[in-house]
Amino acid sequence: MKSKYCGKENKSFKDLSVLEIENAIRPYYTDFYPSLQQRIANEMSLSSMAANYYKELHNDEKHNNLDMVKNDKVTDADTCVKAYNTMMIQAISVVIGLTALSESVASSIAEKITDELGEDSLNALGETIFDLTSSDSLFDRATAFATLVIDAANIISVPVFVQIVLNSLDFWDYVLYGAGVSAQLFIWLGTDAMALAGELVADAIAVNNLVQQAEATISACNL
């Protein structure tokens, strides 16, 4: 998919001025604004306010239940699927974390995207996983890292990938960051891997950690 914004495709939004970010987001904001209006209308109703307040009052109970479900899911998974899912969650969460979203939010969203991909996607991504483990230089590893996430996004389609991200945001993250996050992801995922690799190469620890998890996946899945 070609980016709507062609002036700064190879730059992270972190490298742009406020005005440049505004210009980069503008084409995406046009599409984003109607859904933003609808979500504001839904979230700001009296019943929604009461429901959100109730949810926050019982937040600890909610998180405990989620932790129990998550642990059961991991226990039941076989070794190959666990290794593959861990690798994909790790890769996707790092990329989403390069936007304005927090690490915890990025990790939660990455789990949802990995679930959407399903274990059958392993076959389609096998060659890229091997490239990740066989690359010698940091930049080549970062490029394979970026390619892995871009290929995964294309399996479910980039718009679906971005929509899962937006649908997973809480109200204020959606209002404050939704347009910018979607624009940045479309630019990274809708072009070749060079732009995203340029961001990833700055985090050698994350790249090398993913290489280790890719090696574990290859071993666990007998690739």
N, CA, C and O of each residue as an XYZ file, in Angstrom:
892
protein
N       0.851     -1.192      0.000
C       0.000      0.000      0.000
C       0.882      1.235      0.000
O       1.801      1.330      0.813
N       0.631      2.158     -0.867
C       1.418      3.381     -0.951
C       0.932      4.371      0.092
O      -0.269      4.562      0.285
N       1.884      4.989      0.753
C       1.529      5.981      1.756
C       0.809      7.154      1.124
O       1.141      7.573      0.015
N      -0.190      7.690      1.840
C      -0.873      8.890      1.370
C       0.046     10.106      1.451
O      -0.118     11.070      0.704
N       0.993     10.052      2.346
C       1.862     11.201      2.576
C       3.231     10.881      2.014
O       3.897      9.971      2.509
N       3.664     11.588      1.011
C       4.858     11.206      0.270
C       6.081     12.061      0.583
O       7.167     11.776      0.080
N       5.931     13.104      1.405
C       7.041     14.010      1.618
C       8.071     13.530      2.622
O       9.244     13.889      2.516
N       7.656     12.717      3.609
C       8.572     12.341      4.694
C       8.502     10.842      4.975
O       8.596     10.424      6.129
N       8.336     10.017      3.911
C       8.100      8.596      4.157
C       9.212      7.939      4.961
O       8.958      7.013      5.731
N      10.455      8.415      4.786
C      11.585      7.744      5.396
C      11.972      8.336      6.736
O      13.063      8.070      7.239
N      11.096      9.133      7.320
C      11.374      9.729      8.613
C      10.374      9.265      9.657
O       9.190      9.082      9.373
N      10.877      9.079     10.868
C       9.989      8.896     12.002
C       9.379     10.238     12.356
O       9.993     11.280     12.128
N       8.183     10.221     12.909
C       7.559     11.468     13.333
C       8.397     12.175     14.402
O       8.286     13.388     14.581
N       9.237     11.410     15.114
C      10.094     12.017     16.139
C      11.090     12.990     15.528
O      11.596     13.880     16.212
N      11.374     12.821     14.235
C      12.343     13.681     13.559
C      11.700     14.906     12.923
O      12.399     15.731     12.335
N      10.379     15.038     13.030
C       9.670     16.122     12.367
C       9.313     17.239     13.343
O       9.223     17.016     14.550
N       9.114     18.419     12.817
C       8.615     19.534     13.610
C       7.111     19.378     13.814
O       6.480     18.524     13.191
N       6.540     20.203     14.688
C       5.094     20.145     14.923
C       4.331     20.370     13.624
O       3.366     19.658     13.346
N       4.748     21.343     12.827
C       4.065     21.640     11.573
C       4.193     20.489     10.587
O       3.240     20.166      9.879
N       5.360     19.875     10.540
C       5.558     18.733      9.637
C       4.703     17.542     10.070
O       4.158     16.830      9.228
N       4.584     17.326     11.388
C       3.717     16.251     11.876
C       2.272     16.539     11.493
O       1.548     15.641     11.063
N       1.855     17.785     11.649
C       0.487     18.156     11.264
C       0.242     17.868      9.791
O      -0.807     17.333      9.432
N       1.197     18.216      8.936
C       1.047     17.961      7.510
C       1.055     16.469      7.200
O       0.359     16.018      6.290
N       1.850     15.696      7.961
C       1.913     14.249      7.748
C       0.618     13.568      8.160
O       0.166     12.627      7.506
N       0.023     14.047      9.244
C      -1.196     13.423      9.764
C      -2.428     13.819      8.961
O      -3.384     13.047      8.887
N      -2.430     15.021      8.351
C      -3.641     15.585      7.753
C      -4.406     14.610      6.842
O      -5.622     14.495      6.998
N      -3.754     13.896      5.891
C      -4.533     12.998      5.026
C      -5.225     11.875      5.787
O      -6.315     11.445      5.409
N      -4.593     11.399      6.863
C      -5.164     10.323      7.663
C      -6.250     10.860      8.599
O      -7.229     10.173      8.891
N      -6.061     12.093      9.060
C      -7.034     12.694      9.975
C      -8.387     12.874      9.289
O      -9.430     12.765      9.933
N      -8.371     13.147      8.000
C      -9.618     13.287      7.239
C     -10.447     12.016      7.332
O     -11.668     12.073      7.475
N      -9.780     10.869      7.251
C     -10.483      9.580      7.377
C     -10.791      9.259      8.830
O     -11.801      8.624      9.135
N      -9.918      9.700      9.721
C     -10.024      9.354     11.137
C     -11.116     10.137     11.853
O     -11.747      9.619     12.774
N     -11.346     11.380     11.440
C     -12.217     12.278     12.187
C     -13.648     11.765     12.360
O     -14.186     11.879     13.461
N     -14.301     11.197     11.317
C     -15.674     10.705     11.531
C     -15.765      9.641     12.617
O     -16.695      9.653     13.422
N     -14.797      8.714     12.643
C     -14.815      7.680     13.687
C     -14.525      8.297     15.042
O     -15.050      7.840     16.058
N     -13.694      9.333     15.069
C     -13.417     10.039     16.320
C     -14.682     10.692     16.872
O     -14.959     10.604     18.068
N     -15.446     11.344     16.001
C     -16.701     11.959     16.428
C     -17.660     10.919     16.997
O     -18.301     11.146     18.023
N     -17.751      9.771     16.316
C     -18.674      8.725     16.768
C     -18.234      8.161     18.115
O     -19.062      7.907     18.990
N     -16.943      7.971     18.273
C     -16.468      7.409     19.536
C     -16.668      8.396     20.677
O     -17.022      7.996     21.786
N     -16.444      9.683     20.416
C     -16.688     10.693     21.439
C     -18.159     10.683     21.839
O     -18.494     10.758     23.022
N     -19.034     10.589     20.837
C     -20.469     10.565     21.118
C     -20.839      9.360     21.976
O     -21.655      9.469     22.892
N     -20.235      8.212     21.674
C     -20.535      6.986     22.422
C     -19.969      7.036     23.835
O     -20.647      6.704     24.807
N     -18.695      7.465     23.927
C     -18.003      7.439     25.212
C     -18.521      8.495     26.185
O     -18.468      8.302     27.400
N     -19.022      9.607     25.654
C     -19.412     10.704     26.521
C     -20.884     10.658     26.939
O     -21.373     11.579     27.593
N     -21.586      9.594     26.565
C     -22.959      9.457     27.035
C     -22.943      9.168     28.541
O     -21.935      8.702     29.072
N     -24.043      9.441     29.221
C     -24.114      9.237     30.670
C     -23.897      7.777     31.028
O     -23.175      7.470     31.977
N     -24.515      6.873     30.275
C     -24.385      5.442     30.585
C     -22.947      4.975     30.402
O     -22.458      4.160     31.183
N     -22.257      5.488     29.364
C     -20.866      5.108     29.150
C     -19.974      5.646     30.243
O     -19.062      4.956     30.699
N     -20.228      6.879     30.671
C     -19.444      7.443     31.769
C     -19.585      6.611     33.033
O     -18.601      6.321     33.714
N     -20.820      6.231     33.338
C     -21.067      5.417     34.534
C     -20.380      4.060     34.418
O     -19.784      3.574     35.379
N     -20.467      3.447     33.227
C     -19.847      2.135     33.021
C     -18.333      2.211     33.143
O     -17.716      1.339     33.756
N     -17.721      3.255     32.561
C     -16.275      3.419     32.655
C     -15.833      3.665     34.087
O     -14.796      3.162     34.519
N     -16.622      4.443     34.826
C     -16.277      4.723     36.217
C     -16.359      3.442     37.048
O     -15.497      3.183     37.887
N     -17.397      2.650     36.810
C     -17.545      1.377     37.510
C     -16.356      0.459     37.198
O     -15.819     -0.196     38.091
N     -15.956      0.419     35.935
C     -14.850     -0.443     35.528
C     -13.563     -0.058     36.249
O     -12.815     -0.924     36.703
N     -13.308      1.261     36.354
C     -12.099      1.712     37.025
C     -12.138      1.411     38.520
O     -11.104      1.114     39.118
N     -13.320      1.485     39.127
C     -13.448      1.158     40.546
C     -13.082     -0.293     40.819
O     -12.587     -0.624     41.897
N     -13.327     -1.158     39.834
C     -13.058     -2.591     39.981
C     -11.867     -3.022     39.142
O     -11.790     -4.176     38.721
N     -10.952     -2.119     38.900
C      -9.834     -2.364     37.999
C      -8.936     -3.500     38.463
O      -8.494     -4.303     37.640
N      -8.651     -3.591     39.772
C      -7.777     -4.642     40.282
C      -8.374     -6.014     40.044
O      -7.674     -6.942     39.640
N      -9.677     -6.142     40.296
C     -10.348     -7.417     40.076
C     -10.283     -7.814     38.612
O     -10.074     -8.981     38.282
N     -10.466     -6.830     37.736
C     -10.421     -7.098     36.299
C      -9.049     -7.615     35.891
O      -8.954     -8.596     35.153
N      -7.972     -6.962     36.366
C      -6.640     -7.379     35.972
C      -6.293     -8.756     36.516
O      -5.608     -9.533     35.851
N      -6.760     -9.061     37.718
C      -6.497    -10.395     38.257
C      -7.130    -11.471     37.399
O      -6.512    -12.504     37.139
N      -8.366    -11.237     36.954
C      -9.037    -12.210     36.104
C      -8.331    -12.374     34.775
O      -8.208    -13.488     34.266
N      -7.861    -11.257     34.205
C      -7.157    -11.337     32.936
C      -5.856    -12.106     33.077
O      -5.498    -12.885     32.195
N      -5.146    -11.896     34.175
C      -3.906    -12.616     34.391
C      -4.145    -14.113     34.481
O      -3.343    -14.896     33.973
N      -5.232    -14.524     35.119
C      -5.544    -15.945     35.242
C      -5.836    -16.544     33.877
O      -5.373    -17.643     33.573
N      -6.595    -15.843     33.056
C      -6.910    -16.355     31.715
C      -5.640    -16.474     30.890
O      -5.428    -17.468     30.196
N      -4.791    -15.442     30.974
C      -3.558    -15.449     30.203
C      -2.669    -16.626     30.600
O      -2.113    -17.294     29.729
N      -2.527    -16.887     31.880
C      -1.690    -17.991     32.337
C      -2.222    -19.328     31.873
O      -1.443    -20.200     31.490
N      -3.544    -19.510     31.898
C      -4.127    -20.761     31.419
C      -3.829    -20.960     29.942
O      -3.523    -22.071     29.510
N      -3.920    -19.884     29.168
C      -3.687    -19.980     27.734
C      -2.258    -20.414     27.440
O      -2.025    -21.264     26.581
N      -1.299    -19.826     28.158
C       0.093    -20.172     27.939
C       0.374    -21.618     28.325
O       1.124    -22.312     27.639
N      -0.219    -22.066     29.409
C       0.014    -23.435     29.869
C      -0.462    -24.457     28.851
O       0.174    -25.497     28.684
N      -1.562    -24.185     28.169
C      -2.140    -25.127     27.229
C      -1.469    -25.107     25.861
O      -1.675    -26.025     25.067
N      -0.687    -24.101     25.574
C      -0.082    -23.980     24.244
C       1.070    -24.964     24.104
O       1.752    -25.274     25.080
N       1.287    -25.456     22.879
C       2.427    -26.345     22.653
C       3.685    -25.505     22.457
O       3.605    -24.291     22.267
N       4.833    -26.150     22.504
C       6.116    -25.447     22.526
C       6.329    -24.584     21.292
O       6.787    -23.447     21.404
N       6.006    -25.105     20.130
C       6.222    -24.351     18.890
C       5.353    -23.098     18.850
O       5.840    -22.006     18.560
N       4.077    -23.260     19.139
C       3.158    -22.121     19.085
C       3.553    -21.071     20.112
O       3.495    -19.875     19.828
N       3.956    -21.507     21.306
C       4.390    -20.561     22.333
C       5.597    -19.757     21.865
O       5.649    -18.538     22.027
N       6.561    -20.457     21.285
C       7.770    -19.774     20.824
C       7.450    -18.789     19.709
O       7.946    -17.662     19.711
N       6.618    -19.211     18.753
C       6.259    -18.345     17.635
C       5.452    -17.139     18.103
O       5.734    -16.007     17.711
N       4.452    -17.384     18.940
C       3.629    -16.277     19.435
C       4.462    -15.280     20.238
O       4.286    -14.068     20.114
N       5.371    -15.803     21.060
C       6.241    -14.924     21.842
C       7.072    -14.038     20.920
O       7.224    -12.841     21.166
N       7.605    -14.632     19.862
C       8.413    -13.870     18.913
C       7.593    -12.769     18.244
O       8.054    -11.632     18.142
N       6.383    -13.094     17.786
C       5.565    -12.115     17.084
C       5.082    -11.007     18.018
O       5.068     -9.836     17.640
N       4.688    -11.376     19.229
C       4.274    -10.355     20.201
C       5.439     -9.417     20.494
O       5.270     -8.200     20.574
N       6.610     -9.998     20.651
C       7.813     -9.210     20.924
C       8.089     -8.238     19.777
O       8.333     -7.054     20.010
N       8.050     -8.735     18.540
C       8.365     -7.903     17.373
C       7.337     -6.792     17.176
O       7.695     -5.629     16.988
N       6.061     -7.161     17.221
C       5.000     -6.187     16.960
C       4.931     -5.142     18.062
O       4.700     -3.964     17.791
N       5.130     -5.570     19.305
C       5.051     -4.602     20.412
C       6.180     -3.580     20.339
O       5.981     -2.418     20.692
N       7.354     -3.992     19.889
C       8.461     -3.047     19.742
C       8.101     -1.979     18.707
O       8.327     -0.790     18.931
N       7.543     -2.410     17.579
C       7.189     -1.463     16.518
C       6.090     -0.513     16.983
O       6.194      0.698     16.787
N       5.046     -1.048     17.594
C       3.970     -0.186     18.085
C       4.497      0.751     19.168
O       4.052      1.893     19.280
N       5.443      0.263     19.961
C       6.036      1.080     21.009
C       6.868      2.233     20.476
O       7.181      3.153     21.231
N       7.236      2.214     19.200
C       7.966      3.325     18.604
C       7.059      4.520     18.333
O       7.545      5.612     18.040
N       5.761      4.325     18.427
C       4.813      5.426     18.314
C       4.655      6.054     19.702
O       5.495      5.833     20.574
N       3.620      6.811     19.911
C       3.424      7.505     21.193
C       2.865      6.603     22.288
O       2.674      7.055     23.417
N       2.600      5.338     21.976
C       1.920      4.458     22.925
C       2.896      3.838     23.913
O       4.066      3.618     23.597
N       2.400      3.560     25.107
C       3.241      3.004     26.164
C       3.572      1.549     25.880
O       2.928      0.906     25.052
N       4.583      1.035     26.577
C       5.021     -0.345     26.402
C       3.909     -1.331     26.755
O       3.717     -2.323     26.051
N       3.178     -1.071     27.834
C       2.115     -1.994     28.247
C       0.977     -2.020     27.235
O       0.432     -3.083     26.939
N       0.617     -0.858     26.706
C      -0.432     -0.793     25.687
C       0.034     -1.494     24.423
O      -0.725     -2.249     23.815
N       1.281     -1.251     24.020
C       1.821     -1.869     22.807
C       1.835     -3.394     22.922
O       1.506     -4.094     21.964
N       2.213     -3.902     24.084
C       2.264     -5.349     24.290
C       0.873     -5.971     24.213
O       0.693     -7.026     23.604
N      -0.105     -5.319     24.828
C      -1.480     -5.818     24.791
C      -2.019     -5.849     23.359
O      -2.671     -6.813     22.958
N      -1.748     -4.798     22.597
C      -2.203     -4.745     21.206
C      -1.496     -5.818     20.381
O      -2.116     -6.458     19.532
N      -0.197     -6.017     20.630
C       0.565     -7.019     19.888
C      -0.009     -8.422     20.094
O      -0.004     -9.234     19.168
N      -0.494     -8.706     21.280
C      -1.130    -10.006     21.534
C      -2.370    -10.181     20.660
O      -2.595    -11.258     20.107
N      -3.166     -9.135     20.536
C      -4.381     -9.213     19.721
C      -4.042     -9.416     18.248
O      -4.698    -10.198     17.559
N      -3.024     -8.718     17.768
C      -2.628     -8.865     16.372
C      -2.070    -10.263     16.124
O      -2.335    -10.866     15.084
N      -1.302    -10.774     17.075
C      -0.752    -12.127     16.943
C      -1.869    -13.161     16.921
O      -1.802    -14.128     16.161
N      -2.887    -12.972     17.738
C      -4.050    -13.863     17.703
C      -4.734    -13.807     16.344
O      -5.169    -14.834     15.823
N      -4.830    -12.617     15.773
C      -5.451    -12.451     14.461
C      -4.625    -13.160     13.377
O      -5.186    -13.733     12.444
N      -3.318    -13.120     13.502
C      -2.448    -13.790     12.531
C      -2.654    -15.303     12.556
O      -2.738    -15.938     11.505
N      -2.733    -15.872     13.742
C      -2.902    -17.320     13.880
C      -1.600    -18.058     13.630
O      -0.673    -17.518     13.027
N      -1.539    -19.283     14.092
C      -0.304    -20.062     13.976
C       0.019    -20.459     12.545
O       1.175    -20.748     12.238
N      -0.986    -20.480     11.649
C      -0.728    -20.846     10.254
C       0.175    -19.836      9.552
O       0.794    -20.154      8.537
N       0.250    -18.630     10.086
C       1.090    -17.599      9.467
C       2.570    -17.927      9.578
O       3.389    -17.332      8.878
N       2.923    -18.865     10.449
C       4.322    -19.257     10.609
C       4.927    -19.697      9.281
O       6.069    -19.356      8.973
N       4.167    -20.449      8.499
C       4.683    -20.940      7.218
C       5.011    -19.790      6.273
O       6.023    -19.822      5.573
N       4.157    -18.781      6.258
C       4.362    -17.647      5.357
C       5.556    -16.795      5.777
O       6.173    -16.130      4.944
N       5.880    -16.817      7.069
C       6.935    -15.949      7.582
C       8.248    -16.682      7.823
O       9.217    -16.089      8.297
N       8.279    -17.968      7.497
C       9.459    -18.786      7.786
C      10.750    -18.247      7.182
O      11.783    -18.219      7.851
N      10.700    -17.820      5.924
C      11.913    -17.333      5.255
C      12.453    -16.079      5.937
O      13.664    -15.931      6.103
N      11.559    -15.182      6.331
C      11.989    -13.954      7.002
C      12.576    -14.259      8.373
O      13.518    -13.596      8.807
N      12.027    -15.257      9.056
C      12.570    -15.662     10.359
C      14.002    -16.160     10.200
O      14.869    -15.844     11.014
N      14.248    -16.950      9.135
C      15.603    -17.415      8.865
C      16.530    -16.241      8.539
O      17.675    -16.211      8.990
N      16.040    -15.279      7.759
C      16.851    -14.099      7.424
C      17.269    -13.349      8.687
O      18.381    -12.829      8.780
N      16.364    -13.305      9.644
C      16.642    -12.606     10.896
C      17.796    -13.256     11.643
O      18.648    -12.565     12.201
N      17.826    -14.576     11.654
C      18.861    -15.288     12.409
C      20.167    -15.420     11.641
O      21.216    -15.642     12.246
N      20.124    -15.287     10.324
C      21.333    -15.476      9.518
C      22.022    -14.158      9.157
O      23.111    -14.171      8.582
N      21.410    -13.038      9.482
C      22.003    -11.731      9.158
C      23.166    -11.436     10.101
O      23.098    -11.727     11.295
N      24.233    -10.854      9.553
C      25.426    -10.605     10.346
C      25.436     -9.216     10.982
O      25.734     -9.075     12.168
N      25.110     -8.194     10.197
C      25.200     -6.827     10.708
C      23.925     -6.434     11.443
O      22.861     -7.017     11.233
N      24.056     -5.437     12.308
C      22.896     -4.947     13.049
C      21.847     -4.389     12.099
O      20.653     -4.614     12.296
N      22.278     -3.667     11.076
C      21.302     -3.085     10.154
C      20.562     -4.177      9.380
O      19.357     -4.061      9.156
N      21.268     -5.235      8.969
C      20.602     -6.336      8.263
C      19.596     -7.031      9.177
O      18.517     -7.427      8.737
N      19.951     -7.174     10.434
C      19.017     -7.767     11.395
C      17.812     -6.857     11.604
O      16.678     -7.330     11.678
N      18.057     -5.562     11.699
C      16.959     -4.609     11.862
C      16.054     -4.612     10.627
O      14.837     -4.469     10.743
N      16.650     -4.774      9.455
C      15.855     -4.837      8.219
C      14.989     -6.091      8.200
O      13.824     -6.039      7.805
N      15.564     -7.226      8.631
C      14.782     -8.458      8.702
C      13.681     -8.340      9.747
O      12.577     -8.847      9.549
N      13.975     -7.680     10.847
C      12.993     -7.398     11.902
C      11.830     -6.610     11.301
O      10.667     -6.981     11.463
N      12.156     -5.525     10.608
C      11.123     -4.697      9.991
C      10.321     -5.481      8.959
O       9.098     -5.358      8.888
N      11.012     -6.282      8.165
C      10.340     -7.086      7.135
C       9.378     -8.088      7.755
O       8.295     -8.328      7.222
N       9.775     -8.673      8.884
C       8.912     -9.623      9.581
C       7.586     -8.978      9.973
O       6.522     -9.557      9.752
N       7.646     -7.783     10.553
C       6.428     -7.100     10.986
C       5.610     -6.632      9.778
O       4.383     -6.735      9.786
N       6.275     -6.123      8.750
C       5.569     -5.678      7.548
C       4.883     -6.855      6.861
O       3.731     -6.745      6.442
N       5.589     -7.982      6.743
C       4.985     -9.180      6.130
C       3.805     -9.675      6.955
O       2.787    -10.088      6.400
N       3.936     -9.634      8.274
C       2.835    -10.048      9.144
C       1.634     -9.129      8.945
O       0.496     -9.593      8.870
N       1.893     -7.824      8.860
C       0.804     -6.868      8.650
C       0.104     -7.122      7.317
O      -1.114     -6.977      7.217
N       0.863     -7.498      6.304
C       0.272     -7.750      4.993
C      -0.533     -9.048      4.942
O      -1.405     -9.205      4.088
N      -0.242     -9.976      5.852
C      -1.039    -11.210      5.917
C      -2.475    -10.885      6.293
O      -3.413    -11.430      5.711
N      -2.648    -10.002      7.260
C      -4.012     -9.635      7.687
C      -4.470     -8.343      7.013
O      -5.634     -7.960      7.128
N      -3.565     -7.679      6.317
C      -3.692     -6.398      5.615
C      -3.330     -5.255      6.563
O      -3.682     -5.266      7.743
N      -2.625     -4.279      6.019
C      -2.186     -3.145      6.829
C      -3.369     -2.393      7.446
O      -3.303     -2.038      8.623
N      -4.456     -2.135      6.692
C      -5.593     -1.449      7.327
C      -6.177     -2.210      8.511
O      -6.565     -1.596      9.505
N      -6.244     -3.532      8.422
C      -6.749     -4.324      9.548
C      -5.788     -4.229     10.728
O      -6.216     -4.084     11.872
N      -4.498     -4.309     10.450
C      -3.480     -4.163     11.496
C      -3.676     -2.843     12.242
O      -3.724     -2.815     13.472
N      -3.789     -1.753     11.484
C      -3.931     -0.431     12.095
C      -5.262     -0.310     12.835
O      -5.334      0.314     13.893
N      -6.316     -0.911     12.274
C      -7.625     -0.831     12.925
C      -7.632     -1.571     14.254
O      -8.281     -1.129     15.202
N      -6.917     -2.695     14.338
C      -6.806     -3.406     15.617
C      -6.123     -2.513     16.643
O      -6.521     -2.477     17.807
N      -5.099     -1.796     16.211
C      -4.415     -0.866     17.110
C      -5.390      0.201     17.616
O      -5.478      0.451     18.818
N      -6.118      0.823     16.689
C      -7.040      1.894     17.073
C      -8.166      1.380     17.965
O      -8.540      2.032     18.940
N      -8.700      0.216     17.631
C      -9.806     -0.344     18.414
C      -9.378     -0.728     19.829
O     -10.212     -0.850     20.727
N      -8.081     -0.916     20.017
C      -7.564     -1.349     21.319
C      -7.238     -0.194     22.247
O      -6.973     -0.405     23.430
N      -7.255      1.022     21.725
C      -6.889      2.173     22.551
C      -8.027      2.574     23.473
O      -9.197      2.497     23.100
N      -7.677      3.003     24.678
C      -8.713      3.560     25.531
C      -9.129      4.926     24.985
O      -8.514      5.438     24.050
N     -10.153      5.502     25.561
C     -10.770      6.691     24.976
C      -9.776      7.831     24.771
O      -9.700      8.404     23.685
N      -9.017      8.159     25.813
C      -8.148      9.331     25.714
C      -6.950      9.073     24.826
O      -6.523      9.974     24.104
N      -6.386      7.860     24.852
C      -5.308      7.536     23.911
C      -5.811      7.643     22.475
O      -5.102      8.111     21.584
N      -7.049      7.198     22.272
C      -7.642      7.259     20.936
C      -7.785      8.710     20.482
O      -7.443      9.055     19.351
N      -8.290      9.546     21.372
C      -8.504     10.959     21.028
C      -7.173     11.671     20.791
O      -7.022     12.410     19.819
N      -6.211     11.445     21.684
C      -4.960     12.199     21.637
C      -3.974     11.682     20.595
O      -3.272     12.466     19.957
N      -3.923     10.355     20.422
C      -2.859      9.776     19.616
C      -3.328      9.012     18.378
O      -2.514      8.651     17.528
N      -4.630      8.765     18.271
C      -5.124      7.878     17.217
C      -4.695      8.266     15.819
O      -4.197      7.424     15.073
N      -4.877      9.527     15.447
C      -4.537      9.960     14.089
C      -3.043      9.852     13.835
O      -2.627      9.389     12.773
N      -2.234     10.276     14.796
C      -0.786     10.227     14.625
C      -0.255      8.805     14.561
O       0.593      8.490     13.727
N      -0.757      7.944     15.447
C      -0.314      6.552     15.462
C      -0.682      5.851     14.155
O       0.140      5.138     13.579
N      -1.909      6.051     13.690
C      -2.332      5.392     12.452
C      -1.516      5.901     11.267
O      -1.129      5.113     10.404
N      -1.248      7.210     11.212
C      -0.450      7.763     10.117
C       0.957      7.180     10.118
O       1.461      6.769      9.073
N       1.602      7.143     11.304
C       2.954      6.610     11.386
C       3.010      5.139     10.994
O       3.926      4.724     10.283
N       2.048      4.352     11.445
C       2.038      2.925     11.110
C       1.795      2.700      9.624
O       2.429      1.836      9.018
N       0.886      3.465      9.032
C       0.649      3.330      7.594
C       1.916      3.657      6.808
O       2.217      2.993      5.817
N       2.651      4.662      7.237
C       3.882      5.035      6.536
C       4.932      3.939      6.682
O       5.572      3.566      5.699
N       5.120      3.417      7.892
C       6.109      2.360      8.101
C       5.736      1.062      7.416
O       6.576      0.430      6.776
N       4.470      0.658      7.546
C       4.056     -0.656      7.062
C       3.677     -0.651      5.584
O       3.621     -1.703      4.948
N       3.417      0.532      5.046
C       2.985      0.629      3.654
C       4.104      0.895      2.686
O       3.855      1.042      1.489
N       5.358      0.965      3.170
C       6.507      1.176      2.299
C       7.464     -0.002      2.474
O       7.121     -0.995      3.116
N       8.672      0.112      1.897
C       9.634     -0.970      2.103
C      10.159     -0.908      3.537
O       9.769     -0.043      4.321
N      11.046     -1.840      3.860
C      11.461     -1.993      5.253
C      12.483     -0.960      5.701
O      12.793     -0.885      6.890
N      13.015     -0.162      4.781
C      14.125      0.718      5.127
C      13.759      1.762      6.185
O      14.537      2.010      7.106
N      12.579      2.371      6.056
C      12.188      3.416      7.000
C      12.061      2.861      8.413
O      12.576      3.444      9.366
N      11.371      1.729      8.541
C      11.194      1.115      9.860
C      12.518      0.573     10.394
O      12.798      0.678     11.588
N      13.331     -0.006      9.512
C      14.638     -0.530      9.939
C      15.508      0.587     10.493
O      16.273      0.375     11.434
N      15.394      1.770      9.915
C      16.163      2.900     10.403
C      15.821      3.266     11.832
O      16.666      3.772     12.570
N      14.569      3.007     12.230
C      14.162      3.236     13.616
C      14.641      2.106     14.525
O      15.111      2.348     15.637
N      14.520      0.883     14.046
C      14.852     -0.279     14.866
C      16.347     -0.401     15.131
O      16.756     -0.895     16.182
N      17.156      0.044     14.186
C      18.604     -0.127     14.335
C      19.126      0.659     15.542
O      20.204      0.361     16.057
N      18.371      1.652     15.990
C      18.782      2.432     17.157
C      18.595      1.667     18.466
O      19.113      2.071     19.507
N      17.855      0.567     18.407
C      17.613     -0.242     19.611
C      18.224     -1.624     19.417
O      17.520     -2.597     19.148
N      19.538     -1.695     19.558
C      20.256     -2.947     19.314
C      19.796     -4.060     20.250
O      19.758     -5.226     19.858
N      19.447     -3.705     21.482
C      19.018     -4.724     22.450
C      17.741     -5.398     21.971
O      17.638     -6.624     21.999
N      16.762     -4.601     21.530
C      15.503     -5.174     21.054
C      15.722     -6.049     19.831
O      15.117     -7.114     19.707
N      16.588     -5.602     18.925
C      16.872     -6.382     17.714
C      17.516     -7.715     18.082
O      17.095     -8.764     17.595
N      18.520     -7.678     18.926
C      19.225     -8.909     19.302
C      18.344     -9.840     20.136
O      18.457    -11.061     20.028
N      17.475     -9.274     20.960
C      16.536    -10.111     21.709
C      15.587    -10.849     20.762
O      15.258    -12.014     20.983
N      15.153    -10.157     19.707
C      14.264    -10.806     18.744
C      14.997    -11.896     17.976
O      14.415    -12.937     17.673
N      16.257    -11.670     17.660
C      17.052    -12.709     16.989
C      17.089    -13.967     17.851
O      16.922    -15.075     17.340
N      17.307    -13.804     19.151
C      17.336    -14.957     20.052
C      15.996    -15.686     20.079
O      15.953    -16.916     20.094
N      14.899    -14.918     20.085
C      13.583    -15.544     20.097
C      13.295    -16.220     18.761
O      12.622    -17.250     18.724
N      13.787    -15.664     17.680
C      13.636    -16.295     16.362
C      14.392    -17.620     16.314
O      13.903    -18.594     15.742
N      15.575    -17.658     16.908
C      16.335    -18.903     16.975
C      15.585    -19.954     17.803
O      15.567    -21.136     17.459
N      14.970    -19.502     18.898
C      14.196    -20.417     19.731
C      12.987    -20.947     18.959
O      12.609    -22.108     19.118
N      12.387    -20.109     18.134
C      11.229    -20.524     17.330
C      11.638    -21.556     16.297
O      10.954    -22.561     16.105
N      12.754    -21.303     15.636
C      13.249    -22.248     14.633
C      13.512    -23.602     15.281
O      13.172    -24.640     14.715
N      14.110    -23.593     16.454
C      14.401    -24.838     17.170
C      13.118    -25.543     17.621
O      12.969    -26.750     17.428
N      12.204    -24.794     18.216
C      10.968    -25.381     18.751
C      10.064    -25.915     17.657
O       9.350    -26.897     17.857
N      10.094    -25.272     16.508
C       9.195    -25.654     15.419
C       9.858    -26.532     14.374
O       9.239    -26.893     13.373
N      11.138    -26.881     14.610
C      11.877    -27.734     13.681
C      11.857    -27.195     12.252
O      11.630    -27.935     11.295
N      12.098    -25.897     12.134
C      12.085    -25.272     10.814
C      13.379    -25.572     10.056
O      13.547    -25.125      8.921
